């Protein structure tokens, strides 16, 4: 039924010389047959209403007719030749194709309303292919220098973004899921939680109290981890990524033990580190796991015993399913492409982005403001979480207004640059350390009248420091699927290392 023609010049020259002579994909007969079916029986509209829009028609006149039919049916009114005729008589829309009598001709083009859905899919398919032609022309024009400000890499990302948008907005996938199927998935999730120690149905974060509060890291969730500089956001995020990677290894080992075989982890944990290089992040992980100060490692101020321990731990960690991408200022489209590739080749179970404000929107887009730019990025991260069915943890900075308050504990309103971060996130967590701010309040002798008063103030300050030493708070300010609250954590500044609060100071790496 398709009316796409292939010019002789195209066939003769292998498709090169005749490229510009080809007619864009269309099927006027299917458009006429569908409109005729709709005019004959408005119930046929139900077969195409979910995926077909007026702009999908190749003939703009057909698109206007479909829009008029759509408007009347959705308003609960009858749409047929008689009711539509006055509208088109006054507009003169049909004059070029024979006047209002063209509506009657459409009725004769109808083959049967039972085929309406198939006609609609043919029309939609032709529209999709026309969009692909447009994307191809845009790619070619850019490659020839149509937009000189975009280098080849940026052009690749822009093309990927266009194709993703077309697949997301132009696809007709989706629709209803039966309640029975939804119930089955819910029961399976509950069964996983019941059979797992601690009631963790998602991927373990490596932090017992966090898992108890959230049930683990769940697919399709976007989690925001925010805090002011110096609070330890990156350290906590890498701790969670590390814990998740270890949980995947343990799961594989348990399965292998049951069948007496070697089982590979079902997926990987991906860290996109926009601020730190891959080797800096690896050094931090090694410092945490080996309990050797990262500062001493950088300066080489370690003993042979410490170095041997460092190498031993590095061998143990090298087997973890953990990958790092340290591309600076990565775009959301490039991140999506790399996650898709990783999901396809090695499996993907968790994505960590450090941090949100260093990302860029898709290449070729020019947001009007920084707020809109951040909104596009958070929406893109949420789309990645849903599309790949993995949890995505994105770190975020907080605004300076936190520093201007007496109470430094962060709130949702402190999220920097965009309320859409809070809106798009399934969970918002803040990392906060009283010790950081208390250290800045150390009394200075010059501010006191006597040595005795200074010593009293100093003793009180030392007591407050002892109370908050090696402590951090993880504040869950929003959780779409569970309770909010504060989780106390253990924190060692020397190793920038987080753990559960009740762990001992010398109890090994704590992972």
Secondary structure as the mmCIF struct_conf table of DSSP 4:
data_model
#
loop_
_struct_conf.conf_type_id
_struct_conf.id
_struct_conf.beg_label_comp_id
_struct_conf.beg_label_asym_id
_struct_conf.beg_label_seq_id
_struct_conf.end_label_comp_id
_struct_conf.end_label_asym_id
_struct_conf.end_label_seq_id
HELX_RH_AL_P HELX_RH_AL_P1 UNK A 8 UNK A 12
TURN_TY1_P TURN_TY1_P1 UNK A 13 UNK A 15
BEND BEND1 UNK A 16 UNK A 16
TURN_TY1_P TURN_TY1_P2 UNK A 17 UNK A 18
HELX_RH_3T_P HELX_RH_3T_P1 UNK A 19 UNK A 21
HELX_LH_PP_P HELX_LH_PP_P1 UNK A 22 UNK A 24
BEND BEND2 UNK A 25 UNK A 25
HELX_RH_AL_P HELX_RH_AL_P2 UNK A 28 UNK A 40
HELX_RH_3T_P HELX_RH_3T_P2 UNK A 42 UNK A 47
TURN_TY1_P TURN_TY1_P3 UNK A 48 UNK A 51
HELX_RH_3T_P HELX_RH_3T_P3 UNK A 54 UNK A 56
BEND BEND3 UNK A 58 UNK A 59
HELX_RH_AL_P HELX_RH_AL_P3 UNK A 60 UNK A 74
TURN_TY1_P TURN_TY1_P4 UNK A 75 UNK A 76
BEND BEND4 UNK A 80 UNK A 80
HELX_RH_AL_P HELX_RH_AL_P4 UNK A 81 UNK A 91
TURN_TY1_P TURN_TY1_P5 UNK A 92 UNK A 94
HELX_RH_3T_P HELX_RH_3T_P4 UNK A 95 UNK A 97
TURN_TY1_P TURN_TY1_P6 UNK A 98 UNK A 100
HELX_RH_AL_P HELX_RH_AL_P5 UNK A 101 UNK A 109
HELX_RH_3T_P HELX_RH_3T_P5 UNK A 113 UNK A 115
HELX_RH_AL_P HELX_RH_AL_P6 UNK A 116 UNK A 143
TURN_TY1_P TURN_TY1_P7 UNK A 144 UNK A 149
BEND BEND5 UNK A 150 UNK A 150
HELX_RH_AL_P HELX_RH_AL_P7 UNK A 152 UNK A 170
HELX_RH_AL_P HELX_RH_AL_P8 UNK A 179 UNK A 195
BEND BEND6 UNK A 196 UNK A 196
TURN_TY1_P TURN_TY1_P8 UNK A 197 UNK A 198
BEND BEND7 UNK A 199 UNK A 199
BEND BEND8 UNK A 202 UNK A 202
STRN STRN1 UNK A 203 UNK A 203
BEND BEND9 UNK A 206 UNK A 206
HELX_RH_AL_P HELX_RH_AL_P9 UNK A 208 UNK A 214
BEND BEND10 UNK A 215 UNK A 216
STRN STRN2 UNK A 217 UNK A 217
TURN_TY1_P TURN_TY1_P9 UNK A 219 UNK A 220
STRN STRN3 UNK A 222 UNK A 227
TURN_TY1_P TURN_TY1_P10 UNK A 229 UNK A 230
BEND BEND11 UNK A 231 UNK A 231
HELX_RH_AL_P HELX_RH_AL_P10 UNK A 233 UNK A 259
TURN_TY1_P TURN_TY1_P11 UNK A 260 UNK A 260
BEND BEND12 UNK A 261 UNK A 261
BEND BEND13 UNK A 266 UNK A 266
STRN STRN4 UNK A 268 UNK A 273
BEND BEND14 UNK A 274 UNK A 276
HELX_RH_AL_P HELX_RH_AL_P11 UNK A 278 UNK A 290
TURN_TY1_P TURN_TY1_P12 UNK A 291 UNK A 291
HELX_RH_AL_P HELX_RH_AL_P12 UNK A 294 UNK A 299
TURN_TY1_P TURN_TY1_P13 UNK A 300 UNK A 300
HELX_RH_AL_P HELX_RH_AL_P13 UNK A 304 UNK A 317
TURN_TY1_P TURN_TY1_P14 UNK A 318 UNK A 319
BEND BEND15 UNK A 320 UNK A 321
STRN STRN5 UNK A 322 UNK A 325
TURN_TY1_P TURN_TY1_P15 UNK A 328 UNK A 329
STRN STRN6 UNK A 331 UNK A 331
HELX_RH_AL_P HELX_RH_AL_P14 UNK A 332 UNK A 345
TURN_TY1_P TURN_TY1_P16 UNK A 346 UNK A 346
STRN STRN7 UNK A 348 UNK A 354
HELX_RH_3T_P HELX_RH_3T_P6 UNK A 356 UNK A 358
STRN STRN8 UNK A 360 UNK A 360
TURN_TY1_P TURN_TY1_P17 UNK A 363 UNK A 364
BEND BEND16 UNK A 368 UNK A 369
HELX_RH_AL_P HELX_RH_AL_P15 UNK A 370 UNK A 388
TURN_TY1_P TURN_TY1_P18 UNK A 389 UNK A 389
STRN STRN9 UNK A 391 UNK A 397
STRN STRN10 UNK A 398 UNK A 398
HELX_RH_3T_P HELX_RH_3T_P7 UNK A 400 UNK A 404
BEND BEND17 UNK A 405 UNK A 407
HELX_RH_3T_P HELX_RH_3T_P8 UNK A 412 UNK A 414
STRN STRN11 UNK A 415 UNK A 415
BEND BEND18 UNK A 416 UNK A 417
TURN_TY1_P TURN_TY1_P19 UNK A 419 UNK A 419
HELX_RH_AL_P HELX_RH_AL_P16 UNK A 420 UNK A 424
BEND BEND19 UNK A 426 UNK A 426
STRN STRN12 UNK A 427 UNK A 432
HELX_RH_AL_P HELX_RH_AL_P17 UNK A 434 UNK A 439
TURN_TY1_P TURN_TY1_P20 UNK A 440 UNK A 441
HELX_RH_3T_P HELX_RH_3T_P9 UNK A 445 UNK A 447
BEND BEND20 UNK A 449 UNK A 450
HELX_RH_AL_P HELX_RH_AL_P18 UNK A 451 UNK A 468
TURN_TY1_P TURN_TY1_P21 UNK A 469 UNK A 470
STRN STRN13 UNK A 471 UNK A 479
TURN_TY1_P TURN_TY1_P22 UNK A 480 UNK A 481
BEND BEND21 UNK A 482 UNK A 482
STRN STRN14 UNK A 485 UNK A 492
HELX_RH_3T_P HELX_RH_3T_P10 UNK A 493 UNK A 495
TURN_TY1_P TURN_TY1_P23 UNK A 496 UNK A 496
STRN STRN15 UNK A 497 UNK A 500
TURN_TY1_P TURN_TY1_P24 UNK A 501 UNK A 502
BEND BEND22 UNK A 503 UNK A 503
TURN_TY1_P TURN_TY1_P25 UNK A 505 UNK A 506
BEND BEND23 UNK A 507 UNK A 507
TURN_TY1_P TURN_TY1_P26 UNK A 508 UNK A 509
#
